[in-house]
Structure formats: structure tokens, C-alpha cells
Amino acid sequence: MSTNNNNNQGDEDIVSLSDSLITGVAKEIESIKRKREDLREEREQLEKEKREWEQATQKFGRSVPSNGKIKLDVGGTMFATSVETLTTYKGSFFDVMFSGRFPLKKEEDGPFSLIEMASILGIY
């Protein structure tokens, strides 16, 4: 009889272990599904941002002049300087603005508008 009890206990242990494994696998599957959905949403957001970026870069037609001399319209006050001076500090607003990663647009009379560039870079 004790052998029978041991066999029953062993069977119960196997069933309990199986149930635990099944539950664990089911939880992992749900976790993977959630992560997949999160990645899908993140991809959609990145694709949207990419489209917006491409639209914004198309808006800015002309690039930096070949001689590197530029005029800036800062709130209606005009400044003349060089791209080299403005891009001295790596990672700065001007370094990004004149990095060549996207085209720039001048106003009709020649200066670059900081308001438009700041809005494209998401800081205005």
C-alpha cells in the first residue's frame, strides 16, 4: 500500500509540475505577444516620424552656401557669420542645423530663419 501511495504522490507531483510548466509557458507566450505588439507600435511611430522628417526636409530646398558665409535672421535682427564659427561646438543647435543631414531653406533675401529651423528640429 505504501508503494501505491508513493506512486500516487509521484503522479500528483508530475501533474503539478506539468501544470506549472504549462502556466509558465502560457505566461511567456503572452509576454512575447505584448512585446511584439509594443514593437509593432514603436515601428509605426518611427515610420510616422520618418515620413514627417522627409516632408520637413523637402520643405527646405537650398543648402549652405559653398563659401560657408551665411546670414541669420534672429528675431528680425540680421547677423553675418561663417558656418565654421557656428559649428565649433559639436552637438550644438548650429552643428546639427548645418550638419548636412538635411537641406536648409533661405528666406527670399538670403538669410536662414532660425524659427523655421528650430521648429524642424523640434525645439520651437
Residue, then its C-alpha position, 0 to 999 in steps of 0.5 A: m500500500s505504501t508503494n501505491n501511495n508513493n506512486n500516487q504522490g509521484d503522479e500528483d507531483i508530475v501533474s503539478l509540475s506539468d501544470s506549472l510548466i504549462t502556466g509558465v509557458a502560457k505566461e511567456i507566450e503572452s509576454i512575447k505577444r505584448k512585446r511584439e505588439d509594443l514593437r509593432e507600435e514603436r515601428e509605426q511611430l518611427e515610420k510616422e516620424k520618418r515620413e514627417w522628417e522627409q516632408a520637413t526636409q523637402k520643405f527646405g530646398r537650398s543648402v549652405p552656401s559653398n563659401g560657408k558665409i551665411k546670414l541669420d535672421v534672429g528675431g528680425t535682427m540680421f547677423a553675418t557669420s561663417v558656418e565654421t564659427l557656428t559649428t565649433y561646438k559639436g552637438s550644438f543647435f548650429d552643428v546639427m542645423f548645418s550638419g548636412r543631414f538635411p537641406l536648409k531653406k533661405e528666406e527670399d533675401g538670403p538669410f536662414s530663419l532660425i524659427e523655421m529651423a528650430s521648429i524642424l528640429g523640434i525645439y520651437 
